[in-house]
Amino acid sequence: YCKGVCPRVLHYGLTSPNHAIIQNLVSELVDQNVPQPSCVPYKYVPISILLIEANGSILYKEYEGMIAQSCTC
């Protein structure tokens, strides 16, 4: 998961979507009741798991998109 506070000015390196940039501007300049953008996952990687089945065999599985590798606002 991602955790943190988004900066007041969302710079290019954060790869923030246009929605977050507009939401930030509206919150700051128009209506403070509009929430600030929050920290969210941007890129995911798989997680690898070894399972022992009921018959004793070992099974290796990869689940795509389970670990947040990078975050944005």
N, C-alpha and C positions, 0 to 999 in steps of 0.2 A: 504494500500500500504506500501511498505518498502522504507525507505530513509536512506542514509548514505554512508559512504566511507568504502570500504573493506580494511582490513589491508594488508600490503605488504606481510606478511607471513600468509597464511591461515592455522590456526591450526585445529586440529581434532574436537574441540567443535563446530565449525561453521557448521559442516555437509556439507561442500562444495563438489559438485560433482568433479570427476576427471578432467572434462573439465575445470572447473574454476581454478584448481590448475595448470594444464598445461598451460592454457592461461596466468596466472600470471607469470609463469616462462619464457615463450616465450617473453612476453612483457618486462620483466626486463632484460633478458640475451641475447636475439637474436634480437628482432626488436621492438623498442619503438613505432612504428606505430600501433602495435597490442594493442587494448584497454584493460585497466585493467578490471577485473571482476566487475560487479555492484551488488548492493544490491537488492535481489529479494525475494518474498515470498517463504517460505519453507513448512509451515503448515497452513491450512485454517480451519475455523470453520463456521457454518451456521449463517445466520442473520434471526431474527424473525420479522415478519411484520403483523400488524393488518390492514385490509382493510375494508372500508365501501362500499358495493356494491350499485349499482343504486337503488335497491329495498329496501335499508335500512338495510339489514342484515350485520352482522359483520363476516369477514372471517379471520382466522389465517393461515398464511403460513410461512414455513421455506424454505429458499433458501440455499442449500448446497454450501460450498466453496466460500463464499462471503467476509469474513473478514480474512485478513492475521493475524494469531496469532503469528507466529515467522518468522524470516527472516534469510537468509544466503547469501553467495556471489556466 
